[in-house]
Amino acid sequence: MTRSVQEIQEWIVTRVSALSGIEAQEIDVGESVLRYGLDSVAVVALAADLEAWLGYRFRENPLDQHSTIAALAQFLAEQTAKDERPA
């Protein structure tokens, strides 16, 4: 199932909020996910949860190349849509 950029972004904000203890409305999607105090364990958990929620297996941690929530959501929406297109 393909998810929109907005859906993915909202999911990430909610999850970062839960992991960091920062209110969702205080999270800026233009900032790095790491800005919110997530340690390496939390980042791995976030990536694993994203994989499960999207039903999409990452080849590498997408946060390495797409550190902001907005960029990550855009990348994931494009990747999951591309992988669902018929060959």
ChimeraX attribute file (.defattr): number of C-alpha atoms within 10 A of each C-alpha:
attribute: neighborCount
match mode: 1-to-1
recipient: residues
	/A:1	9
	/A:2	17
	/A:3	15
	/A:4	16
	/A:5	18
	/A:6	13
	/A:7	13
	/A:8	23
	/A:9	21
	/A:10	17
	/A:11	16
	/A:12	23
	/A:13	23
	/A:14	17
	/A:15	17
	/A:16	24
	/A:17	17
	/A:18	12
	/A:19	17
	/A:20	17
	/A:21	11
	/A:22	15
	/A:23	12
	/A:24	16
	/A:25	9
	/A:26	9
	/A:27	18
	/A:28	15
	/A:29	18
	/A:30	11
	/A:31	14
	/A:32	17
	/A:33	22
	/A:34	17
	/A:35	12
	/A:36	16
	/A:37	14
	/A:38	15
	/A:39	12
	/A:40	10
	/A:41	9
	/A:42	15
	/A:43	18
	/A:44	14
	/A:45	14
	/A:46	19
	/A:47	19
	/A:48	16
	/A:49	14
	/A:50	19
	/A:51	14
	/A:52	11
	/A:53	11
	/A:54	16
	/A:55	12
	/A:56	15
	/A:57	12
	/A:58	13
	/A:59	6
	/A:60	9
	/A:61	13
	/A:62	15
	/A:63	18
	/A:64	8
	/A:65	11
	/A:66	17
	/A:67	17
	/A:68	18
	/A:69	25
	/A:70	22
	/A:71	20
	/A:72	23
	/A:73	24
	/A:74	17
	/A:75	17
	/A:76	24
	/A:77	20
	/A:78	15
	/A:79	14
	/A:80	18
	/A:81	14
	/A:82	12
	/A:83	11
	/A:84	10
	/A:85	7
	/A:86	5
	/A:87	5
